[in-house]
């Protein structure tokens, strides 16, 4: 069985060498034939040089394309290399290399996608706002797919060649969740394995400000709901508009019956617009749901 361990990296020259050496030390004690790939997403530092010095095969984007595009590149290259199992981990050293063989063993035992669950394994350091965001993501995804996932944001995962070929990630912002959602819908077997989540050396580059992270997190949750459950998403929005418009119209009607006063033209127009808008949004939801199916 051929294993490809693939790592996305962007300006990680300080940690990438230690991550690769740690993986090699663990994997050399196992029976698995493996290669380590690093996809450098247009780093401006010496990430590529550090990764090559540590013994990894390096593939480089000419400029920064983002995590989702890098993930697609990782899978494409791993499939070209005839990998039977693909392991995806991060370049910052927060996921212990010792967990990787456990993920591979679960794939060997019959699972198609094995996730490293940080919340069960223990988190050494994570900002509170990020914990809340990750929990919200996981609950949202679990509701959409009717399958409980404790940590859908994890960057540590192993999956089969078949899953990599059949589950195509198209999103530019929710690739971690998209792979899980599509895997469940295509009836692949999924399991979570507890993994520790270590303190990142130095300051995180992904969280510049808690408010910024919270805003992006909730926008992505709304995107997930919109893309994977459009009828429910648009139905709720449309129902709110329809209800407000109907309530306003009802108040105008009751006021007319009670006082006989004619007027309130702006309120009447607003009521009609709200109800029409609500109906249109609900119809959009039906159309989007039909296209999704």
Sine and cosine of phi, psi and omega as CSV:
sin_phi,cos_phi,sin_psi,cos_psi,sin_omega,cos_omega
0.00,0.00,0.79,-0.62,-0.04,-1.00
-0.99,-0.15,0.82,-0.57,-0.02,-1.00
-0.94,-0.35,0.75,-0.66,0.14,-0.99
-0.91,-0.42,0.86,-0.51,0.06,-1.00
-0.98,-0.19,0.88,-0.47,-0.15,-0.99
-0.88,-0.48,0.66,-0.76,-0.13,-0.99
-0.76,-0.66,0.87,-0.50,0.15,-0.99
-0.99,0.15,0.61,-0.79,-0.05,-1.00
-0.58,-0.81,0.66,-0.75,0.08,-1.00
-0.60,-0.80,0.94,-0.33,-0.02,-1.00
0.82,0.57,0.80,0.60,-0.04,-1.00
-0.87,-0.49,0.57,0.82,-0.05,-1.00
-0.89,0.46,-0.43,0.90,-0.03,-1.00
-0.96,0.29,-0.49,0.87,-0.12,-0.99
-0.90,-0.43,-0.39,0.92,-0.18,-0.98
-0.87,0.48,-0.63,0.78,0.01,-1.00
-0.88,0.47,-0.71,0.71,0.01,-1.00
-0.91,0.41,-0.61,0.79,0.03,-1.00
-0.89,0.46,-0.73,0.68,-0.01,-1.00
-0.90,0.44,-0.71,0.70,0.01,-1.00
-0.89,0.45,-0.60,0.80,0.05,-1.00
-0.91,0.42,-0.66,0.75,0.03,-1.00
-0.90,0.43,-0.69,0.73,0.00,-1.00
-0.88,0.47,-0.66,0.75,-0.01,-1.00
-0.88,0.47,-0.62,0.78,0.01,-1.00
-0.97,0.26,-0.74,0.67,-0.09,-1.00
-0.94,0.35,-0.47,0.88,0.02,-1.00
-0.93,0.37,-0.25,0.97,0.05,-1.00
-1.00,-0.05,0.04,1.00,-0.01,-1.00
-0.95,-0.31,0.05,-1.00,0.00,-1.00
-1.00,0.04,-0.09,1.00,-0.20,-0.98
-0.99,0.14,0.65,-0.76,0.20,-0.98
-1.00,0.09,0.79,-0.61,-0.13,-0.99
-0.59,-0.80,0.36,-0.93,0.17,-0.98
-0.74,-0.67,0.48,-0.88,0.06,-1.00
-0.92,-0.38,0.86,-0.52,0.06,-1.00
-0.95,-0.30,0.62,-0.78,0.15,-0.99
-0.84,-0.54,0.81,-0.58,0.11,-0.99
-0.97,-0.24,0.96,-0.29,-0.01,-1.00
-0.99,0.12,0.91,-0.40,-0.09,-1.00
-1.00,0.04,0.85,0.53,0.08,-1.00
0.95,0.30,0.60,0.80,-0.02,-1.00
-0.86,0.51,0.53,-0.85,0.05,-1.00
-0.99,-0.17,-0.04,1.00,0.03,-1.00
-0.95,-0.31,-0.44,-0.90,-0.08,-1.00
-0.98,-0.22,0.62,0.79,0.02,-1.00
-0.86,0.50,-0.72,0.70,-0.02,-1.00
-0.87,0.50,-0.72,0.69,-0.02,-1.00
-0.89,0.45,-0.67,0.74,0.00,-1.00
-0.91,0.42,-0.63,0.77,0.00,-1.00
-0.93,0.38,-0.68,0.73,0.03,-1.00
-0.91,0.41,-0.63,0.78,0.02,-1.00
-0.88,0.47,-0.54,0.84,0.01,-1.00
-0.99,0.16,-0.15,0.99,0.10,-0.99
0.96,-0.27,0.21,0.98,0.00,-1.00
-1.00,-0.02,0.42,-0.91,0.18,-0.98
-0.99,0.12,0.80,-0.60,-0.11,-0.99
-0.92,-0.39,0.74,-0.68,0.09,-1.00
-0.84,-0.55,0.72,-0.70,-0.21,-0.98
-0.82,-0.57,0.74,-0.67,0.20,-0.98
-0.98,0.20,0.58,-0.81,0.00,-1.00
-0.93,0.36,-0.37,0.93,0.05,-1.00
-0.45,-0.89,0.17,-0.99,-0.06,-1.00
-0.94,0.34,0.88,-0.48,-0.05,-1.00
-0.95,-0.30,-0.21,0.98,-0.02,-1.00
0.99,-0.16,0.31,-0.95,-0.10,-1.00
-0.90,0.44,-0.65,0.76,-0.05,-1.00
-0.90,0.44,-0.71,0.70,0.02,-1.00
-0.91,0.41,-0.60,0.80,0.05,-1.00
-0.90,0.44,-0.64,0.77,0.04,-1.00
-0.88,0.47,-0.67,0.74,0.05,-1.00
-0.89,0.46,-0.64,0.77,0.04,-1.00
-0.90,0.44,-0.67,0.74,0.04,-1.00
-0.83,0.56,-0.74,0.67,-0.04,-1.00
-0.92,0.40,-0.69,0.72,0.00,-1.00
-0.84,0.54,-0.74,0.67,-0.03,-1.00
-0.93,0.38,-0.67,0.74,-0.01,-1.00
-0.88,0.48,-0.64,0.77,0.04,-1.00
-0.92,0.38,-0.63,0.78,0.06,-1.00
-0.89,0.45,-0.50,0.86,0.02,-1.00
-1.00,0.10,0.12,0.99,0.06,-1.00
0.89,0.45,0.63,0.78,0.02,-1.00
-0.94,0.35,0.67,-0.75,0.13,-0.99
-1.00,0.05,-0.59,0.81,0.03,-1.00
-0.75,-0.66,0.72,-0.70,0.04,-1.00
-0.92,-0.39,0.80,-0.60,0.06,-1.00
-0.93,-0.38,0.81,-0.59,0.01,-1.00
-0.94,-0.35,0.81,-0.58,0.07,-1.00
-0.66,-0.75,0.08,-1.00,-0.07,-1.00
-0.98,-0.18,0.27,-0.96,-0.10,-1.00
-1.00,-0.08,-0.02,1.00,-0.12,-0.99
-1.00,-0.09,0.01,1.00,0.09,-1.00
0.99,0.16,0.26,0.96,-0.03,-1.00
-1.00,0.07,-0.31,0.95,0.06,-1.00
-0.98,-0.20,0.85,-0.53,-0.02,-1.00
-0.91,0.42,0.73,-0.69,0.03,-1.00
-0.88,0.47,-0.43,0.90,-0.03,-1.00
-0.89,0.46,-0.34,0.94,-0.01,-1.00
-0.98,0.21,-0.41,0.91,-0.12,-0.99
-0.84,0.54,-0.74,0.67,0.01,-1.00
-0.86,0.51,-0.53,0.85,0.02,-1.00
-0.91,0.41,-0.63,0.78,0.06,-1.00
-0.90,0.44,-0.69,0.72,-0.01,-1.00
-0.90,0.44,-0.64,0.77,0.03,-1.00
-0.88,0.48,-0.62,0.78,0.02,-1.00
-0.92,0.39,-0.58,0.82,0.09,-1.00
-0.91,0.42,-0.68,0.73,0.05,-1.00
-0.86,0.51,-0.55,0.83,-0.05,-1.00
-0.98,0.19,-0.10,0.99,0.11,-0.99
0.80,-0.60,-0.07,1.00,0.02,-1.00
-0.99,0.11,0.56,-0.83,-0.04,-1.00
-1.00,-0.06,-0.51,0.86,0.00,-1.00
-0.65,-0.76,0.85,-0.52,-0.02,-1.00
-0.86,-0.51,0.82,-0.58,-0.10,-1.00
-0.95,-0.33,0.64,-0.77,0.11,-0.99
-0.99,0.11,0.93,-0.37,-0.09,-1.00
-1.00,-0.01,0.96,-0.29,-0.03,-1.00
-0.95,0.31,-0.55,0.84,-0.08,-1.00
-0.95,0.30,-0.47,0.88,0.08,-1.00
-1.00,0.08,-0.52,0.86,-0.07,-1.00
-0.99,0.11,-0.42,0.91,0.01,-1.00
0.92,-0.39,0.81,-0.58,-0.03,-1.00
-0.96,-0.28,0.88,-0.47,0.00,-1.00
-0.96,0.28,-0.62,0.78,-0.01,-1.00
-0.37,-0.93,0.81,-0.58,0.10,-1.00
-0.35,-0.94,0.77,-0.63,0.03,-1.00
-0.83,0.56,0.59,-0.81,-0.04,-1.00
-0.84,0.55,-0.66,0.75,-0.04,-1.00
-0.90,0.44,-0.55,0.84,0.03,-1.00
-0.96,0.29,-0.61,0.79,0.07,-1.00
-0.86,0.50,-0.72,0.69,0.00,-1.00
-0.88,0.47,-0.69,0.72,0.01,-1.00
-0.88,0.47,-0.69,0.72,0.00,-1.00
-0.90,0.43,-0.65,0.76,0.04,-1.00
-0.89,0.45,-0.67,0.74,0.00,-1.00
-0.91,0.42,-0.67,0.74,0.07,-1.00
-0.83,0.56,-0.76,0.65,-0.08,-1.00
-0.90,0.44,-0.67,0.75,0.03,-1.00
-0.90,0.43,-0.66,0.75,-0.01,-1.00
-0.89,0.45,-0.73,0.68,0.01,-1.00
-0.90,0.43,-0.67,0.74,-0.01,-1.00
-0.87,0.49,-0.64,0.77,0.03,-1.00
-0.92,0.39,-0.64,0.77,-0.04,-1.00
-0.90,0.44,-0.69,0.72,-0.11,-0.99
-0.99,-0.12,-0.07,1.00,-0.03,-1.00
0.83,0.56,0.66,0.75,0.00,-1.00
-0.52,-0.86,0.83,-0.56,-0.11,-0.99
-0.96,0.28,0.85,-0.53,0.10,-0.99
-0.84,-0.54,0.87,-0.49,-0.09,-1.00
-0.98,0.22,-0.50,0.86,-0.07,-1.00
-0.57,-0.82,0.99,0.13,-0.06,-1.00
-0.99,0.16,-0.15,0.99,-0.03,-1.00
-1.00,-0.07,-0.02,1.00,-0.10,-0.99
-0.86,0.51,0.63,-0.78,0.05,-1.00
-1.00,-0.07,0.04,1.00,0.02,-1.00
-0.94,-0.35,0.90,-0.43,-0.03,-1.00
-0.39,-0.92,0.47,-0.88,0.07,-1.00
-0.79,-0.62,0.61,-0.79,-0.02,-1.00
-0.47,-0.88,0.32,-0.95,-0.09,-1.00
-0.99,0.16,0.26,-0.96,0.07,-1.00
-0.88,0.47,-0.66,0.75,-0.01,-1.00
-0.87,0.50,-0.70,0.72,0.02,-1.00
-0.90,0.44,-0.67,0.74,0.00,-1.00
-0.88,0.47,-0.58,0.82,0.00,-1.00
-0.97,0.26,-0.59,0.81,-0.12,-0.99
-1.00,-0.06,-0.49,0.87,-0.01,-1.00
-0.99,-0.12,0.98,-0.18,-0.03,-1.00
-1.00,-0.09,0.85,-0.52,0.01,-1.00
-0.99,0.11,0.84,-0.55,-0.04,-1.00
-0.92,-0.39,-0.39,0.92,-0.07,-1.00
-0.93,0.37,0.44,-0.90,0.10,-1.00
-0.97,-0.23,0.06,1.00,-0.11,-0.99
-0.65,-0.76,-0.27,0.96,-0.07,-1.00
-0.72,-0.70,0.71,0.71,-0.11,-0.99
-0.90,0.44,-0.55,0.83,-0.01,-1.00
-0.90,0.44,-0.70,0.72,0.01,-1.00
-0.96,0.27,-0.60,0.80,-0.05,-1.00
-0.88,0.48,-0.66,0.75,0.01,-1.00
-0.87,0.48,-0.66,0.75,0.00,-1.00
-0.92,0.39,-0.73,0.68,-0.03,-1.00
-0.86,0.51,-0.74,0.67,-0.03,-1.00
-0.93,0.36,-0.57,0.82,0.03,-1.00
-0.89,0.45,-0.68,0.73,0.03,-1.00
-0.91,0.42,-0.70,0.72,-0.05,-1.00
-0.92,0.38,-0.43,0.90,0.07,-1.00
-1.00,-0.06,0.18,0.98,0.13,-0.99
0.91,0.42,0.56,0.83,0.16,-0.99
-0.98,0.18,0.46,-0.89,0.00,-1.00
-1.00,0.08,0.77,-0.64,-0.09,-1.00
-0.83,-0.56,0.62,-0.78,0.07,-1.00
-0.61,-0.79,0.51,-0.86,0.10,-1.00
-0.94,-0.33,0.67,-0.75,0.02,-1.00
-0.87,-0.50,0.78,-0.63,0.00,-1.00
-0.86,0.51,0.69,-0.73,0.08,-1.00
-0.62,-0.78,0.57,-0.82,0.10,-1.00
-0.96,0.29,0.45,-0.89,0.06,-1.00
-0.81,-0.58,0.95,-0.30,-0.17,-0.99
-1.00,0.09,0.27,-0.96,0.05,-1.00
-0.93,0.37,0.73,-0.69,0.02,-1.00
-0.97,0.26,0.74,-0.67,0.10,-0.99
-0.91,0.41,0.84,-0.54,0.00,-1.00
0.99,0.15,-0.08,-1.00,-0.08,-1.00
-0.99,0.11,0.64,-0.77,0.04,-1.00
-0.90,0.43,0.68,-0.74,0.05,-1.00
-1.00,-0.02,-0.17,0.98,-0.09,-1.00
-1.00,0.01,-0.40,0.92,-0.04,-1.00
-0.89,-0.45,0.99,-0.13,0.00,-1.00
-0.99,0.11,-0.53,0.85,-0.01,-1.00
-0.44,-0.90,0.69,-0.72,-0.04,-1.00
-0.82,0.57,-0.64,0.77,-0.01,-1.00
-0.91,0.42,-0.63,0.78,0.02,-1.00
-0.89,0.45,-0.69,0.72,0.01,-1.00
-0.89,0.45,-0.72,0.70,-0.02,-1.00
-0.87,0.49,-0.67,0.74,0.00,-1.00
-0.88,0.47,-0.74,0.67,0.00,-1.00
-0.90,0.44,-0.63,0.78,-0.02,-1.00
-0.88,0.47,-0.74,0.68,-0.05,-1.00
-0.95,0.31,-0.54,0.84,0.11,-0.99
-0.88,0.48,-0.68,0.74,0.00,-1.00
-0.93,0.38,-0.57,0.82,0.06,-1.00
-0.89,0.45,-0.68,0.73,0.05,-1.00
-0.90,0.44,-0.60,0.80,0.04,-1.00
-0.90,0.43,-0.66,0.76,0.03,-1.00
-0.87,0.49,-0.74,0.67,0.02,-1.00
-0.87,0.49,-0.68,0.74,-0.02,-1.00
-0.90,0.44,-0.70,0.71,-0.11,-0.99
-0.98,0.21,-0.56,0.83,-0.15,-0.99
-0.93,-0.36,-0.17,0.99,0.10,-1.00
-0.58,-0.81,0.88,0.47,-0.16,-0.99
-0.91,0.42,-0.56,0.83,-0.02,-1.00
-0.90,0.43,-0.69,0.72,0.02,-1.00
-0.92,0.38,-0.67,0.74,-0.03,-1.00
-0.90,0.44,-0.82,0.57,-0.04,-1.00
-0.95,0.32,-0.50,0.87,0.03,-1.00
-0.88,0.47,-0.68,0.73,0.01,-1.00
-0.91,0.41,-0.71,0.70,0.00,-1.00
-0.89,0.46,-0.72,0.69,0.00,-1.00
-0.90,0.43,-0.61,0.79,-0.01,-1.00
-0.92,0.39,-0.59,0.81,0.05,-1.00
-0.89,0.46,-0.75,0.66,0.00,-1.00
-0.89,0.46,-0.68,0.73,-0.01,-1.00
-0.90,0.44,-0.66,0.75,-0.03,-1.00
-0.92,0.40,-0.70,0.72,0.01,-1.00
-0.89,0.45,-0.69,0.72,0.01,-1.00
-0.89,0.45,-0.66,0.75,0.00,-1.00
-0.92,0.40,-0.67,0.74,0.00,-1.00
-0.89,0.46,-0.66,0.75,0.03,-1.00
-0.90,0.43,-0.66,0.75,0.03,-1.00
-0.91,0.42,-0.62,0.78,0.03,-1.00
-0.90,0.43,-0.66,0.75,0.04,-1.00
-0.88,0.47,-0.66,0.75,0.02,-1.00
-0.90,0.44,-0.65,0.76,0.00,-1.00
-0.92,0.40,-0.69,0.72,0.01,-1.00
-0.91,0.42,-0.62,0.78,0.02,-1.00
-0.90,0.44,-0.63,0.78,0.02,-1.00
-0.92,0.40,-0.67,0.74,-0.01,-1.00
-0.93,0.37,-0.53,0.85,-0.05,-1.00
-0.99,0.16,-0.60,0.80,-0.11,-0.99
-0.91,-0.42,-0.34,0.94,-0.06,-1.00
0.96,0.28,0.14,0.99,-0.04,-1.00
-0.98,0.21,0.72,-0.70,0.05,-1.00
-0.96,-0.29,0.69,-0.72,-0.03,-1.00
0.42,-0.91,-0.57,-0.82,0.00,-1.00
0.82,0.58,0.65,0.76,-0.04,-1.00
-0.86,0.52,-0.71,0.71,0.02,-1.00
-0.86,0.51,-0.66,0.75,0.00,-1.00
-0.91,0.41,-0.61,0.79,0.03,-1.00
-0.89,0.45,-0.71,0.70,0.02,-1.00
-0.89,0.46,-0.68,0.73,0.01,-1.00
-0.88,0.48,-0.68,0.74,0.01,-1.00
-0.86,0.51,-0.72,0.69,-0.01,-1.00
-0.91,0.42,-0.67,0.75,0.00,-1.00
-0.89,0.45,-0.67,0.74,0.00,-1.00
-0.89,0.45,-0.68,0.73,0.00,-1.00
-0.92,0.38,-0.68,0.74,0.04,-1.00
-0.90,0.44,-0.67,0.74,0.03,-1.00
-0.89,0.46,-0.69,0.73,0.02,-1.00
-0.86,0.51,-0.70,0.72,0.02,-1.00
-0.90,0.44,-0.65,0.76,0.01,-1.00
-0.90,0.44,-0.69,0.73,0.00,-1.00
-0.89,0.45,-0.66,0.75,0.05,-1.00
-0.89,0.46,-0.65,0.76,0.05,-1.00
-0.90,0.44,-0.63,0.78,0.08,-1.00
-0.85,0.53,-0.65,0.76,0.02,-1.00
-0.87,0.49,-0.69,0.72,0.03,-1.00
-0.89,0.46,-0.69,0.72,-0.01,-1.00
-0.91,0.43,-0.69,0.73,0.02,-1.00
-0.90,0.44,-0.62,0.78,0.02,-1.00
-0.91,0.41,-0.63,0.78,0.05,-1.00
-0.90,0.44,-0.67,0.74,0.01,-1.00
-0.92,0.39,-0.60,0.80,0.00,-1.00
-0.89,0.45,-0.65,0.76,-0.02,-1.00
-0.96,0.28,0.00,0.00,0.00,0.00
